[in-house]
Amino acid sequence: MKKIYKNIIACFSVAALLTGCAEELDLTNPTALSIEELLETENGFEFLANGVLDAYQKVPANEYLLTELRSDNVRANSENGNYPDFNAFDIDPNNGDVATYYSNNYAVIKHANTIIDNRFLAPEKYQYAVGEAYFMRALAHFNLVRAYQNIPYIDKVLDVTKDEALDYPQLPEAEVYAKIIEDFKTSIAYLSGVEQNRYRPSAGAAICLTAKAYLSQPTPNYSEAELLLASVVDNSDSYDYRIITTPNENIPIFDHYAKLIDNYGHVFGNALDSNGFTDGVPDGAWVNSPAREINDEVIFAIAYDLALSDNYVTSDSDLNSQVQTDSESFSFAMTLQGPSNGINIATLDFLSVMTPELQPVRFYGSIDPLSYNPTIPTNDTFNAKFPTPGEIGDNDWIVLRYADVLLLYTEAILAGNNSTTDSRAVAAFNEVRERAGLDPEVEVTKQALLDERRVEFVYENQRLYDLIRFGEADKVLQKFSDDNSLFYTSPKKYLPFPQRERDNLPNFYDQNDGY
């Protein structure tokens, strides 16, 4: 079982930050304690830290709609609800998913702040919980600033009776990133020397995400990112990070591809339901294999369990649903209902680069080959990276994996230039390519790196943010929009600020441009 989090019951107010009601923690005994009582127990900080992670389980549940569906990788069936509105960059500020993603991230922040506000009470053996809280606070704000751009940075539990939210206006994007980086760095200090658990924040994960924040801020700091990533890449053995791959032995090429395909699927905790390969093509389909989900390529993941229940949990489920099962699907639309609702369909543009000929390994690990037929414009080819069986999803959600670190390292060394022959960048770039069975390169260009990230991380909610970080969003998405009669404009690479939040604090929050 992958269940490591205790469910936390919380009463979330406006932005899921304010202390307007009592909080209780389900300790499965089932004793319920107040926060005050919990802080006095020996292992209270452990339970609080688990509560932060439990709260984060809701965050990825609709993230796909707000990120991947707003890229050139995937499209939505025009007959299904408001999903085509995301795909068309035509989102209303009153959209429920826009508001839910905002509040779910701030719920994580609120729980993290409960620990940070009381950090001086934490016993020595539970100091790691404080580090995890700083890490998760930074991660949730990182999600928010990339999605909404100018946001409040909340660094304490707010008291609703004192209007403290008015002390936290929207900040310029650069100021938010500075605070994110400071929090990640603080978490590194607390987590250094703590035994690694890939289902929990770690010093290694914090170092890598600090670097990613440096690269994502409006004026990237390539040198700082490079130093941080080099400290991990150069010492990957000590961190137990590696690309899952099979050495190129003296075996037939199809057998080699077969092993690489299996390796790539292994990264996501998947196994083929048939052991056979015909000419390097899998005979079977992917199924989730929990025994594979924790592996050396995963740096930080959010755990989910399979549970057969009519009471599945999605991003906006009520609190009773959260308590009854903690096995919520990390992205309901992306896994369980994607094919039936027509939500995670690969675009023809993406299928032109993700083909069995061009990407033999990643193709079979990412795309449903049974429905693949790019010659038919109306054909629906779906995501196969998260092949969750049954009613409730048990695929873990990978927040960070080592392939991302290697390509971020290449990006940092490239430093915004159009190309590099730096041996470190080329080696890191080729390590990812060679796992996909591709020939190594002697030079890395900015476009090649962006293309590599596209096929490596499809369906992992990276494409939109990669385009923004590389300064290519307007060019790529405007063309994609024009070609497909969509409604993209430059400001719409960011989500609207939730109207619900603006209504709760009238004349306080500004609406984002374009809405």
N, C-alpha and C positions, 0 to 999 in steps of 0.2 A: 504494500500500500504506500501511496505517495503522500498520504495525509500528514502534514506537519504543522498545520496552522490550527489554532483554536479559534472558533468563531467569536467575533466580537459584535455585540448588539449596541448600536448607537442611534441616537435621535439626531438626524442631520437637519440643520436649519438652512437658511438661505443658500450659503455656499458650502454647506456641510462643514462649517468651521466653528460655529458658535455654540457656546455651552448653555443651551436653552432648556435642557432636560437631563435627567439622570442617565448615566451610562452603566451598563453592566457587562460582565464578561462571562460567557458560558464556559465553565471549566470542566464540563462533561461529567461532573459528579452528582447532580447538576447544581452545584453551589454558585450563586450569583453574588458578586461583590461589587461595591461601588469603587470608583477610581481611588478615593481616599483610603478605603480598606485595602485595596489591592496594593497600593504603594507601601503598605506596612507589612505585607507578606514577604517571606524570604525570596520567592521566585516570581514576585509580581511583575518585575521588569521583563522577565522572559515571556510571560503571558501578554504583556503590552506589546512587545516586539512582534509576537505572533499575530496579534491583532492588526498591526500595521500591514503585514504581508497578506493577511486575510482580506483586508480592505482593498488591497491592490488587485485581488483576483477579479474585481469587477471592471477594472480599468480597460483591459484589452478587449472586453466583450463587444464593444461597438467601435473600437479604434479603426478597424478595417474600413468601415464605411466612410470615415472622416479622412483617411489617408490614402490607402491603396486604391479605393474606388474613385478618388480624385486625382488619379495619375493616368498615364497613357498605357498602363499595364493591363487594366481590367475594365470591364463595362458591366452595366446592369440591364436586365431585361426591361423593356419600356413599359411592361404591363404590371409591374410589381411595386405598389405603394409609392413611397417617396424616394426609394433607392435611386431611380434615374435622376432625381434632382441633384444628388451628390455627384453622380457621374457627369452631369452636365454643368457643374459649377453654378448651380441655380438654387442655393440654399437660403431659406428664410431664417432670420434671426430668432424666430419662435420655434424652430425645429427642435423636437424633443431630444434627439441624439446629440445635437450640439450642446444643449444644456446639461444633459446627463454626463457626458464625458468631462465637462468642466467641473461639475459637482463631485463626481467620483474621484477625480484627482485631488480636489481639495479635501475630500474625506480622508484620503491617505495622509495628506499634509496635517490635518487636524490631529489624527492619531499619532503621527510622528512628533508633533509639537507637545503632546501630552507627556511623552518621554523626555523630550529636550527641556521642557519647562521644569521638570523634576529631576534632572540629570544628577544633581549633587546628592540625591538620596539613593542613587543606585549603588548597591554593594560592588565591591571590586570584581567579583566573579561575573557580574552582569553588566560590566562597562561596555561589552560588545553591543548590548541592546541600544545604548546611546549612539554608537557608531552606525548601527543599522538605521536608526531614526534619522540621523543627518543624511545618510545615503538616500533613503526613501523620500525624504522631503525634497532633496535635490532632484531626484528622478521625476517626481510628480510635477515639479515646476518646469523641468526640462520638457516634459510632454506638453505642458500648457503653453510655454513661450513659443515653441515651434508651431503649435496649432493656432494660437490666437494672437501672437506677437506681443502686444503690450498688456501685461497682466499685473495684478497685485502680487507681491511676494510676502506671504504670510509667515512670520517667524515666531508666533506664539499662539496659544489657544485663546481665541477671542471671547469676550464676555458680551453676550447679546444685550444685557441690561445696561451696558455702558456705551453703546454705539461705537465700540472700538473698531469696527470695520471701516469707519470713516477716517481712521488714521492710516489706512492702507490703500492709497489710490493706485491706479494703473501706473506702472513704471515704464520708462523707455526700455526697449529690448536689450540694449547693451547693459543697463543696470541690473536687469533680471539675470542675465548671464553671469555677471560678476558675482552675484549672490549664490547662484547655482554652483559655480566653481569653488567658491569659499566653502560651501557646505560639503561638497564632495571631498575637498581636501581635509576638512575636519574629520570626515568619516574615515579617511585613510589612517589618520593618527590613532583613532580608537580601534580600528579593525586590524592594524598591523600585528602580526603574530597570532591572530585568532585562527583556529583550524578552519580550513575551507569547507564550506557546504554549498554546493552549487544551487541549492534552493534558497539560499540566503545571501544577503549582501556580503561582499568580501573586499579586502584591500585591493586585490587585483582588479576586480570589477570596477571599483571606485577610481582607480588610476586610469583605466581605459575610458570610462565615461567622462572623467574630467577632460581628457584629451579630446573626446568627441564634442564636448561643450566648447572647448577652445576653437575647434574647427567650425562650429556652427554659429558662433556669435557674429554680429554684423561685420566686424573687422577681425577675421580669423588670426589667431596667434599660432602660426605654424611651428615656430621654434619650440614653444612650450609643449605643444602637442607632440612634436617629434621626440623630445626628451622623455616624456612620460611613456609613450608607446615603445620607444627603444628599450626602456627599462623592463618592459614586459616581454617583448619579442626576443631580446637578447638573453633573457632568463626564463624562457618558456618552460624549460624542463623543471625548474624549481616551482613553477606555478602549476605544473601538470596541465598545460594547455598545448594542444596540438591539433592539426588538421587530421581528421579521420580519413585515412587513405591506405591503399595497398601498393607496396613497391612494384615498380614495373619489372617483373621477373621475366624469364624466358618462357612465356606462356602465349598461346594464341591470342591475337588481338581481341577477338570476341569474348574470350574468357576474362581477359583483363578488364574490358569494359563492364562485363557482368559484375566483377568484384567492385569496381568503382561505383557502379550504380547502387549496389547494396551498401557501400560505405556512405554514399551521399544520403540515402534514405535513413541510414542509421543515425545520422546527426539529429534527425527530428524524432527519433524514437520509433521508427517504422521498420517493418519487416515485410517481405513478400510472402503472400499466402501460398506460394508455390516455389519450390527450390529450383525450378528449371529455367533455363535461358535458351532461346533459339536465336542463333546468330547475334548474341549479345543483347537481345531484347527479352525483357522479363516475360515469362509465360503467365504469371499471376498478377494480382493487384496488391497494393499496399494496405497493410493493417497496422494499427497502433500496437507497439510492443513495449509496455512500461519498463521491462527489464533493460531496454536499450536507452531509455530517455536520459539518464545521467551518464554522460560520456565526456571524454577529454576535450571535445570541442566546445561544449557548453560552459560558459563562464557564469551566467546567472539566468535562471529560469523560474517562472511561476508555476507551481505544481497544481495539477488538477487530477481528480480521480474519476473513474467511471462509476456511475450510480444509476440503477434502473429506477426511475421515479417519474411520475407525471408532473412533479413540481420542479422542473428545470429552472435554473437561474440564469437570467440574462442581465445586461448592463443596468436595466432600470427595474429589476425585480424588487418587491418590497422586502422588508427586513425579515419577516417570517420565512420567506423562501430561502434567504441566506442562511438561516439557522437550520432549516430542515435538511439541506444538502449543501456541502461545500464543494461539490464536484461540478460547479458551473462550467459551461462551455466557454472557453476564452474568446471565441468569436462565433456565435451561433450561426450567423449568416455565412461565414466563411467555411464552415465545416458541415454542420448537420443539414441546414436548409439551403445551402448555396445552390446546388443543382435544382432543387424543386422550386426555389424562388427566383432563380436566374440572377444571382447577385455576384458571383465570383467568376464570371466568364472572361476568359482571356481575349484581349483585343486582337484584331487581325494584325495590327502594327506589332504587337508583342510576338504573335505567332510567326511573324516573318523573321525574327531573330532567334526564337526558341524553337528550333526544329530538331528532329532526330539526327539530321546530318551535321548541323552546326554545333549542337549541344547534346550529344548522345547520352551523357551521364545525367546532367541536370534536367534534361527533357523528361526522362522517365521518372525522375524523383520529384518533379514539380507539376507536370501536366498529366491530365487523364488521357492516355493515348487511345482509349477505346472510342472517345468522341472526337478525336483530333482529325480535322479535315479542313485545312485552311483554304481550300479551293471553293468552299461553300460559304459565302459571306454571312449567312444566317446561322451557321453551325455554332453550337455552344460547347466550348472546350473548357473544362473546369479545373480548379485547383486540386491537386492530388498530394500536396505536401502534408496535409492534416486530415488523414483518411479515417476520422473517428467513426467507429461502429456504434450502433445502438442509438439510444435516444439522447443521452447526455455525453458531452465531450470529455475525453480524458487525455487528449493531447496536451502536454505542457506547452506554455508559451515561453519561447526563448527571447529574453530581453537582450542578451549579448552573447555572441559566440566568437570563437577565435578567428574565423575567416574574416569577420568584420574588423577585428583588430589589425590583421595583416594588411587589409586594403586601406584602413584609416592611416596606418603607418606609411604606406605608399603615398597617400594623399598629403600627409604632412611633409614628407620629403619633397614631393612635387611642388608644394608651396605656392599654388596658384599659377604656376607656369604651364606652358602648353605641352612640355615633354621633359623627360629626364632619363639619363642613362646611369644614374646613381645605382651602384651594385646592390645596396640595401633595399631600395625601392623595387628594383627589378626582381630580386630574389623573393621578396614578400608577395609581389604580384603573381609571380610564376608558381608559388606554392599553392595558391588557390586554383590557378588554371590547370596545373598538372593533376590535381585531384579530379578535375573534370575531364581528364584524358586529352587535354589540349597541348599543343606544342608550346614550349617556352618562348618568350620574347626577349629581345636584347635592349629594348627601349619601351618605356611606358609613356603614353600620351594621356592627356586629360580626358579626351573622348574615349579612349580605350578603357580607362579606369571606370568612367561612368557607365560604359556599356557592360563592363564586367560585373559591376555592382548590380546592374539591372537584372541580369540573368541569375546571378548567385542568390539574390535576396528577394526574388519575386514572391509575392504573397506574405512577406514578412514586414510590411508597412514601412519600408525604407525608401521607396522610389521618390515619392513627393519631396521628402526632406533632403534626399540626395540632390535632386534637381535644384532646390532652393540653395543648398550649401555650395554647390558648384556654380551658382549664378546662371543656370541654364533654364530655370523654370519658365520664364516668360517666353523664350524662344520655342522651347519644346512643347509646352502646353498650349500656347496660342496656335501653333500649327495643328496640333492634335485637335483642338477645339474647332478651328476653321474647317478641317477636313471632315469632321463629324457633326457639324452644325450644332456645336455646344455654345456655352455662354461665358467662357473664360475671359477674364480681364486681369491685369497684373495684381490688383489688390486682392483678388479672390484666391490667391494661393494661401491666404489665411482664412480661417473660419470667422463668421460673424461673432461678435461678443454676444453671449446669450441675452436675449431681451428680458428673460426672467430676472437676471441679476440686475439689469438696469432698472427694471420696475421696482425691485426691492429697495434700491437706494436711488431714488429719482435725482436726476441732474448730477450724478456723481461719476458714473462710468461713461466714457465716450464710446460710440459705436465705431467699429473699424470701417475704413474706407471701402467703398464698393457695395455697401449694404444700406 
